[in-house]
């Protein structure tokens, strides 16, 4: 009887551990803090040099240069105000951004307030 209870508890613990591992494996940005959109619009200087994760919706493609990358107008899921995000050529090649699509990204606020995407994946 004790053996059956022990096996049952072990299986339950393994199921809970597997759930958490699968949940975090799906989110490659789980170690980053969520991008504080309101704070960015209030004073981006306080965020300069910081890295965040963000869920963005494509609003418009502002331009593309083959050797540099793409400048996109995106909106965060919790704030409809558009934000300009620079996506380097190394990341943007092979991704076809279409208005309304959503993406998860690791971003960094650089000097001057421009946001750079360090990595990006379609949701």
LUMVOPA-881360 format. One record per atom (N, C-alpha, C): atom name; residue in one letter; x, y, z. Coordinates in steps of 0.001 Angstrom, whole numbers, plus 500000, padded with zeros to 6 digits. Layout:
BEGIN
SITE, CA, a, X, Y, Z
...
//
This chain:
BEGIN
SITE, N, x, 500824, 498806, 500000
SITE, CA, x, 500000, 500000, 500000
SITE, C, x, 500871, 501262, 500000
SITE, N, x, 501903, 501287, 500812
SITE, CA, x, 502795, 502443, 500880
SITE, C, x, 503519, 502635, 499546
SITE, N, x, 503854, 501527, 498902
SITE, CA, x, 504539, 501586, 497606
SITE, C, x, 503624, 502253, 496568
SITE, N, x, 502354, 501908, 496563
SITE, CA, x, 501396, 502479, 495605
SITE, C, x, 501234, 503981, 495851
SITE, N, x, 501122, 504392, 497086
SITE, CA, x, 500996, 505816, 497424
SITE, C, x, 502265, 506564, 497017
SITE, N, x, 503427, 505989, 497268
SITE, CA, x, 504700, 506606, 496896
SITE, C, x, 504794, 506769, 495380
SITE, N, x, 504424, 505753, 494649
SITE, CA, x, 504449, 505824, 493183
SITE, C, x, 503460, 506886, 492696
SITE, N, x, 502282, 506938, 493288
SITE, CA, x, 501279, 507943, 492919
SITE, C, x, 501776, 509358, 493165
SITE, N, x, 502400, 509588, 494322
SITE, CA, x, 502946, 510916, 494639
SITE, C, x, 504086, 511280, 493689
SITE, N, x, 504922, 510311, 493367
SITE, CA, x, 506013, 510555, 492422
SITE, C, x, 505472, 510932, 491041
SITE, N, x, 504446, 510218, 490585
SITE, CA, x, 503840, 510515, 489277
SITE, C, x, 503194, 511899, 489271
SITE, N, x, 502536, 512262, 490345
SITE, CA, x, 501913, 513585, 490434
SITE, C, x, 502977, 514676, 490415
SITE, N, x, 504055, 514479, 491149
SITE, CA, x, 505143, 515466, 491162
SITE, C, x, 505791, 515579, 489783
SITE, N, x, 505953, 514457, 489105
SITE, CA, x, 506537, 514469, 487762
SITE, C, x, 505618, 515188, 486779
SITE, N, x, 504315, 515021, 486913
SITE, CA, x, 503357, 515699, 486028
SITE, C, x, 503402, 517215, 486245
SITE, N, x, 503467, 517644, 487492
SITE, CA, x, 503551, 519076, 487796
SITE, C, x, 504860, 519644, 487255
SITE, N, x, 505951, 518950, 487446
SITE, CA, x, 507249, 519412, 486930
SITE, C, x, 507234, 519485, 485407
SITE, N, x, 506657, 518505, 484754
SITE, CA, x, 506573, 518498, 483292
SITE, C, x, 505739, 519668, 482793
SITE, N, x, 504654, 519992, 483484
SITE, CA, x, 503819, 521133, 483105
SITE, C, x, 504621, 522421, 483138
SITE, N, x, 505347, 522668, 484229
SITE, CA, x, 506126, 523895, 484347
SITE, C, x, 507275, 523945, 483339
SITE, N, x, 507911, 522838, 483089
SITE, CA, x, 508997, 522798, 482101
SITE, C, x, 508447, 523115, 480716
SITE, N, x, 507326, 522527, 480349
SITE, CA, x, 506730, 522783, 479039
SITE, C, x, 506260, 524227, 478917
SITE, N, x, 505713, 524776, 480002
SITE, CA, x, 505248, 526169, 479986
SITE, C, x, 506413, 527124, 479744
SITE, N, x, 507512, 526928, 480440
SITE, CA, x, 508657, 527819, 480289
SITE, C, x, 509455, 527528, 479028
SITE, N, x, 509397, 526332, 478515
SITE, CA, x, 510099, 526010, 477271
SITE, C, x, 509435, 526705, 476085
SITE, N, x, 508148, 526970, 476161
SITE, CA, x, 507429, 527661, 475096
SITE, C, x, 507739, 529155, 475080
SITE, N, x, 508209, 529709, 476169
SITE, CA, x, 508485, 531139, 476269
SITE, C, x, 509988, 531352, 476416
SITE, N, x, 510691, 531598, 475304
SITE, CA, x, 512139, 531788, 475402
SITE, C, x, 512532, 533085, 476111
SITE, N, x, 511552, 533947, 476353
SITE, CA, x, 511830, 535234, 476984
SITE, C, x, 511370, 535276, 478444
SITE, N, x, 511146, 534118, 479040
SITE, CA, x, 510566, 534066, 480386
SITE, C, x, 511464, 534692, 481451
SITE, N, x, 512739, 534837, 481192
SITE, CA, x, 513630, 535429, 482189
SITE, C, x, 513652, 536955, 482129
SITE, N, x, 513029, 537527, 481091
SITE, CA, x, 513020, 538979, 480940
SITE, C, x, 511756, 539584, 481532
SITE, N, x, 511888, 540792, 482041
SITE, CA, x, 510753, 541542, 482563
SITE, C, x, 509904, 542038, 481394
SITE, N, x, 508605, 542137, 481594
SITE, CA, x, 507706, 542637, 480553
SITE, C, x, 507950, 544127, 480311
SITE, N, x, 507948, 544518, 479048
SITE, CA, x, 508204, 545893, 478640
SITE, C, x, 507145, 546834, 479222
SITE, N, x, 507572, 547830, 480018
SITE, CA, x, 506621, 548775, 480626
SITE, C, x, 506300, 549920, 479658
SITE, N, x, 505291, 549736, 478830
SITE, CA, x, 504957, 550696, 477780
SITE, C, x, 504668, 552077, 478347
SITE, N, x, 503860, 552155, 479386
SITE, CA, x, 503518, 553447, 479984
SITE, C, x, 504751, 554192, 480469
SITE, N, x, 505644, 553485, 481121
SITE, CA, x, 506880, 554102, 481612
SITE, C, x, 507753, 554565, 480452
SITE, N, x, 507769, 553786, 479359
SITE, CA, x, 508541, 554166, 478177
SITE, C, x, 508038, 555501, 477618
SITE, N, x, 506717, 555648, 477514
SITE, CA, x, 506169, 556893, 476986
SITE, C, x, 506331, 558062, 477956
SITE, N, x, 506337, 557778, 479257
SITE, CA, x, 506535, 558847, 480246
SITE, C, x, 507975, 559346, 480229
SITE, N, x, 508925, 558442, 480286
SITE, CA, x, 510341, 558807, 480297
SITE, C, x, 511193, 557624, 479874
SITE, N, x, 511506, 557569, 478598
SITE, CA, x, 512290, 556454, 478071
SITE, C, x, 513718, 556460, 478597
SITE, N, x, 514225, 557625, 479034
SITE, CA, x, 515611, 557706, 479502
SITE, C, x, 515871, 556754, 480669
SITE, N, x, 514901, 556562, 481508
SITE, CA, x, 515061, 555663, 482638
SITE, C, x, 515152, 554201, 482233
SITE, N, x, 514763, 553893, 481005
SITE, CA, x, 514795, 552513, 480528
SITE, C, x, 515979, 552228, 479612
SITE, N, x, 516725, 553267, 479260
SITE, CA, x, 517844, 553111, 478315
SITE, C, x, 518823, 552043, 478812
SITE, N, x, 519173, 551142, 477916
SITE, CA, x, 520105, 550065, 478236
SITE, C, x, 519453, 548826, 478820
SITE, N, x, 518164, 548886, 479086
SITE, CA, x, 517455, 547747, 479678
SITE, C, x, 516878, 546837, 478616
SITE, N, x, 516779, 545546, 478952
SITE, CA, x, 516206, 544545, 478047
SITE, C, x, 514891, 544051, 478629
SITE, N, x, 513941, 543799, 477729
SITE, CA, x, 512597, 543373, 478125
SITE, C, x, 512063, 542351, 477146
SITE, N, x, 510962, 541710, 477543
SITE, CA, x, 510191, 540903, 476603
SITE, C, x, 508933, 541704, 476291
SITE, N, x, 508432, 541516, 475072
SITE, CA, x, 507240, 542247, 474666
SITE, C, x, 506410, 541423, 473707
SITE, N, x, 505111, 541622, 473782
SITE, CA, x, 504166, 541054, 472821
SITE, C, x, 503708, 542229, 471970
SITE, N, x, 504036, 542194, 470685
SITE, CA, x, 503724, 543295, 469787
SITE, C, x, 502758, 542869, 468691
SITE, N, x, 502005, 543857, 468214
SITE, CA, x, 501128, 543692, 467049
SITE, C, x, 501657, 544603, 465958
SITE, N, x, 501773, 544102, 464748
SITE, CA, x, 502292, 544874, 463627
SITE, C, x, 501253, 545910, 463211
SITE, N, x, 501675, 547170, 463176
SITE, CA, x, 500817, 548260, 462712
SITE, C, x, 501220, 548706, 461309
SITE, N, x, 502539, 548847, 461073
SITE, CA, x, 503010, 549289, 459750
SITE, C, x, 504498, 549010, 459610
SITE, N, x, 504929, 548899, 458361
SITE, CA, x, 506346, 548763, 458015
SITE, C, x, 506810, 550148, 457586
SITE, N, x, 507707, 550758, 458352
SITE, CA, x, 508152, 552121, 458064
SITE, C, x, 509308, 552183, 457077
SITE, N, x, 509982, 551096, 456869
SITE, CA, x, 511079, 551104, 455914
SITE, C, x, 512018, 549935, 456120
SITE, N, x, 512797, 549677, 455074
SITE, CA, x, 513705, 548545, 455083
SITE, C, x, 514946, 548919, 454288
SITE, N, x, 516095, 548553, 454817
SITE, CA, x, 517355, 548736, 454111
SITE, C, x, 518088, 547406, 454178
SITE, N, x, 518485, 546916, 453014
SITE, CA, x, 519034, 545571, 452896
SITE, C, x, 520168, 545282, 453879
SITE, N, x, 521083, 546208, 454046
SITE, CA, x, 522248, 545955, 454898
SITE, C, x, 522006, 546282, 456374
SITE, N, x, 520911, 546964, 456671
SITE, CA, x, 520667, 547385, 458051
SITE, C, x, 519546, 546599, 458716
SITE, N, x, 518369, 546660, 458146
SITE, CA, x, 517232, 545984, 458747
SITE, C, x, 515944, 546704, 458448
SITE, N, x, 514996, 546543, 459338
SITE, CA, x, 513636, 547015, 459118
SITE, C, x, 513191, 547876, 460301
SITE, N, x, 512513, 548972, 460006
SITE, CA, x, 511922, 549814, 461045
SITE, C, x, 510422, 549579, 461010
SITE, N, x, 509895, 549080, 462101
SITE, CA, x, 508482, 548709, 462173
SITE, C, x, 507747, 549586, 463168
SITE, N, x, 506478, 549806, 462894
SITE, CA, x, 505593, 550474, 463830
SITE, C, x, 504743, 549382, 464457
SITE, N, x, 504905, 549197, 465763
SITE, CA, x, 504240, 548112, 466483
SITE, C, x, 503459, 548683, 467654
SITE, N, x, 502490, 547948, 468125
SITE, CA, x, 501788, 548332, 469345
SITE, C, x, 501852, 547164, 470315
SITE, N, x, 501985, 547503, 471590
SITE, CA, x, 502050, 546468, 472629
SITE, C, x, 500644, 545972, 472924
SITE, N, x, 500563, 544757, 473429
SITE, CA, x, 499256, 544157, 473656
SITE, C, x, 498452, 544904, 474724
SITE, N, x, 499124, 545559, 475657
SITE, CA, x, 498409, 546251, 476729
SITE, C, x, 498344, 547768, 476537
SITE, N, x, 498764, 548274, 475354
SITE, CA, x, 498737, 549713, 475091
SITE, C, x, 498687, 549927, 473578
SITE, N, x, 497646, 550584, 473074
SITE, CA, x, 497487, 550710, 471627
SITE, C, x, 498387, 551769, 470966
SITE, N, x, 499122, 552551, 471739
SITE, CA, x, 499979, 553583, 471142
SITE, C, x, 501106, 552932, 470344
SITE, N, x, 501332, 553405, 469116
SITE, CA, x, 502370, 552801, 468272
SITE, C, x, 503785, 553124, 468767
SITE, N, x, 504670, 552161, 468579
SITE, CA, x, 506067, 552276, 469002
SITE, C, x, 506949, 551883, 467813
SITE, N, x, 507963, 552680, 467538
SITE, CA, x, 508913, 552341, 466478
SITE, C, x, 509930, 551345, 467034
SITE, N, x, 510115, 550248, 466324
SITE, CA, x, 511049, 549200, 466733
SITE, C, x, 511953, 548876, 465546
SITE, N, x, 513268, 548932, 465778
SITE, CA, x, 514229, 548574, 464742
SITE, C, x, 514519, 547084, 464848
SITE, N, x, 514373, 546389, 463729
SITE, CA, x, 514629, 544958, 463692
SITE, C, x, 515806, 544729, 462750
SITE, N, x, 516973, 544364, 463288
SITE, CA, x, 518168, 544179, 462461
SITE, C, x, 517948, 543166, 461344
SITE, N, x, 518714, 543322, 460278
SITE, CA, x, 518615, 542457, 459106
SITE, C, x, 518815, 540994, 459473
SITE, N, x, 519700, 540714, 460420
SITE, CA, x, 519969, 539332, 460820
SITE, C, x, 518735, 538650, 461412
SITE, N, x, 517831, 539431, 461979
SITE, CA, x, 516601, 538888, 462560
SITE, C, x, 515448, 538960, 461574
SITE, N, x, 515370, 540074, 460826
SITE, CA, x, 514199, 540308, 459976
SITE, C, x, 514216, 539528, 458675
SITE, N, x, 515371, 539044, 458243
SITE, CA, x, 515385, 538273, 456999
SITE, C, x, 514637, 536960, 457216
SITE, N, x, 513750, 536659, 456311
SITE, CA, x, 512963, 535438, 456417
SITE, C, x, 511664, 535602, 457182
SITE, N, x, 511444, 536771, 457806
SITE, CA, x, 510189, 537036, 458502
SITE, C, x, 509392, 538006, 457643
SITE, N, x, 508156, 537689, 457370
SITE, CA, x, 507295, 538553, 456576
SITE, C, x, 506248, 539168, 457491
SITE, N, x, 506495, 540396, 457884
SITE, CA, x, 505610, 541103, 458805
SITE, C, x, 504367, 541579, 458063
SITE, N, x, 503207, 541226, 458565
SITE, CA, x, 501949, 541634, 457985
SITE, C, x, 501129, 542331, 459060
SITE, N, x, 500472, 543420, 458676
SITE, CA, x, 499666, 544183, 459633
SITE, C, x, 498687, 543262, 460360
SITE, N, x, 498650, 543411, 461670
SITE, CA, x, 497750, 542627, 462507
SITE, C, x, 498380, 541394, 463119
SITE, N, x, 499497, 540920, 462585
SITE, CA, x, 500164, 539753, 463170
SITE, C, x, 500763, 540122, 464521
SITE, N, x, 500900, 539137, 465373
SITE, CA, x, 501507, 539382, 466676
SITE, C, x, 502823, 538625, 466783
SITE, N, x, 503759, 539251, 467488
SITE, CA, x, 505090, 538697, 467663
SITE, C, x, 505516, 538850, 469113
SITE, N, x, 506295, 537898, 469575
SITE, CA, x, 506970, 538008, 470862
SITE, C, x, 508407, 538385, 470550
SITE, N, x, 508966, 539270, 471355
SITE, CA, x, 510316, 539737, 471070
SITE, C, x, 511082, 540028, 472350
SITE, N, x, 512396, 539871, 472250
SITE, CA, x, 513304, 540358, 473281
SITE, C, x, 513797, 541691, 472736
SITE, N, x, 513588, 542758, 473500
SITE, CA, x, 513924, 544093, 473014
SITE, C, x, 514870, 544792, 473978
SITE, N, x, 515524, 545827, 473443
SITE, CA, x, 516407, 546653, 474264
SITE, C, x, 516148, 548110, 473919
SITE, N, x, 516016, 548934, 474941
SITE, CA, x, 515847, 550372, 474735
SITE, C, x, 517246, 550967, 474633
SITE, N, x, 517538, 551527, 473468
SITE, CA, x, 518869, 552094, 473214
SITE, C, x, 518857, 553600, 473462
SITE, N, x, 520030, 554205, 473355
SITE, CA, x, 520177, 555638, 473522
SITE, C, x, 519260, 556371, 472544
SITE, N, x, 518606, 557396, 473001
SITE, CA, x, 517674, 558145, 472169
SITE, C, x, 516270, 557583, 472208
SITE, N, x, 516077, 556461, 472870
SITE, CA, x, 514753, 555879, 473021
SITE, C, x, 514339, 554896, 471942
SITE, N, x, 515183, 554704, 470914
SITE, CA, x, 514811, 553738, 469880
SITE, C, x, 514909, 552322, 470443
SITE, N, x, 513923, 551533, 470120
SITE, CA, x, 513869, 550157, 470606
SITE, C, x, 514436, 549232, 469530
SITE, N, x, 515357, 548382, 469926
SITE, CA, x, 515969, 547383, 469040
SITE, C, x, 515472, 546004, 469448
SITE, N, x, 515130, 545193, 468475
SITE, CA, x, 514739, 543812, 468750
SITE, C, x, 515986, 542944, 468732
SITE, N, x, 516223, 542216, 469797
SITE, CA, x, 517356, 541281, 469855
SITE, C, x, 516981, 539945, 469240
SITE, N, x, 515709, 539583, 469353
SITE, CA, x, 515171, 538382, 468720
SITE, C, x, 513662, 538556, 468620
SITE, N, x, 513058, 537771, 467730
SITE, CA, x, 511639, 537956, 467440
SITE, C, x, 511077, 536641, 466910
SITE, N, x, 509862, 536300, 467343
SITE, CA, x, 509206, 535117, 466810
SITE, C, x, 507707, 535357, 466736
SITE, N, x, 507103, 534803, 465709
SITE, CA, x, 505665, 534963, 465501
SITE, C, x, 504900, 534150, 466520
SITE, N, x, 503833, 534736, 467049
SITE, CA, x, 502970, 534013, 468000
SITE, C, x, 502040, 533089, 467255
//
